[in-house]
Amino acid sequence: MKLAASCLVASLAGLGFWYTQPARPADPVAVEWKGPLPGQMAVTPTPRASFTPATRKGYYNIDVVGDFSLPATKTVTFCGAGRNLHVQQDRTKLFRRGFSAIEQTRMVPNVEIWMDGDPAKNWKSSLQQSQRSLIIYQDYFANAFGLPWARNSELARDVLYRTPPGARATRNTLFQASTELGGGCYGFGDCPPGTMKSTFGKIFLDIENDGTSRGNQQEQANLYTFMVKTLKDNVSPQTEIGSIAPVPHNSFGNSKAEHYMINPDWLWNTPARQTATSKQRGMPDDIVGKSFADYVDFQMPGTYYLYPDFDYSARHTSDGDRHWLASLLAEQEVNRKLSPKKRIAWHWVFNTQSGDFPNSGKAEHAAPPAVAEGMAIFYWFTGAYGVLFWDDHKDLVPDQPSPNDPQQKGLGNDRNYACYEHYIHGLWRLFKHHNDLFNGRETYLNEATECSYDGGKTWVAYNANQIKTRDLPFVRAIVNGDQILVAATKAYARPEQTTPVMVRYIQNGYNFYTTLSLKGDEIFLGRSTMTRGAGSRRGN
């Protein structure tokens, strides 16, 4: 989950992959306005909460904002650090701070999930099914079921799907590993009568063995298809399943122009078919012609940040440069066109590990305030369905001395977690004040958001890469009826810098124009009620 992009590319090249760069997409044509601009409308800025970010290590204050909840159309699973800081005071607090579900490792034992042997008679979890999530890592398959394929995809041709007829029964099969997850209902006290069907709301796969050599691809596609099909057979109808990989396209934190011309990754939609040995190993014919994409409920495109994404002194405007917001938006812009499946991204507000990028060797760098808040706002402007909020640390103990081991300094309890406060603040600004807009009838403009960067002389709609490489302010909008919600920022701007940008929406009879003045790198969020009127535009 935290493998550096360059490492993965190198490993794929070593396995025999070749990459042909697609043609660069054409830039959009600027539209010139003829005559005086229509009258502009005011946009009411969304309130900001006033709070002093935490400075204590190993601590964050979940009460930097008041109560709010997500709209029913969105989901955010908490698998972050430090639930223990506040759960003793109020177990339900997370659900009133923008989170809608808890991953099982963060659940309260014997209240939310039973952990001590058999559940007490008539005991049931205090969590609704939609509030329960599970992450399945590669160790589950490799350790519990003796399937080293989970760590080394080149072993795909050796995996038993099911025990072959006449062979000695074994648990070391992909069928057994996938089927036994049906017992997920047991710890919640709500197994269907006479059977086991998992009652987690969402199951996230994090195996990360998707890369493989060309000659092994069909075997790999067969296993992934069989695995998710078997999982679906052993969960409740309400359980949704997705995986960090494969996704239609993984940009690994880069927002390049070529990504907008890419085809779906082979493992996403390669149909299963029998190979020379697959039938003998137990692969059923009922998955032939089906793919991984046919069975999963959601895709999980997203990006983990490396330290350069947080470095305001670095360059961020070339095609290959890392840029926190361009990466966040481009990953969604590309994947939403490659697949209609709902999207749930992994969000982590610290840097991931990579020896190939400066200061990215350890996960010690927290997302700057505007980045953490912006993740929690701009991401939802892409039309995404949900988030898995993740951390590599679980419980927090505040105010601990720094460890003596230099490799452990700045990690876990030794981190500053104010980035959590800024992230929650972003969720609060968006969903506390604009929950009503996310009712399933909204339109996400994405890269069709029309802006003017020259005072209204010309208008253009840019994708995230085009905004990045032109060093322009980012603007995205959501429309619902006569309401328009706008998010904007000049990423990496200096605190004293002021950046103007104009936004318009002239569709469906509306004639909305406004000018925003962006301060520094602050995340602007504002809303307006549009009026209908005649507009006119003509190409150059």
Summary of the structure (lengths in Angstrom):
residues: 540
radius of gyration: 24.3
end to end distance: 46.5
largest distance: 82.8
contacts: 1735
relative contact order: 0.16
helix: 30%
strand: 19%
